[in-house]
Amino acid sequence: MGFNKRVLKKEGILLNLENIMNYLDSDAVYLTDEFSREVYRMFNSGKSKEEIINFIKEFKNDDIF
């Protein structure tokens, strides 16, 4: 049994949209920016893949995140 850790950042999330649920599923997560924090919060609170992808597409070019 291994321990899976991942560093999440906006660029990595955008590159892994097809497998976003597997990409976010990890034992330990380091969040590097506000965008990845919000995406991970959505995943952790049980949002669907469609809801998460819609959020990502809506805010991927937003400078706030």
Summary of the structure (lengths in Angstrom):
residues: 65
radius of gyration: 11.2
end to end distance: 34.7
largest distance: 39.3
contacts: 153
relative contact order: 0.21
helix: 51%
strand: 12%
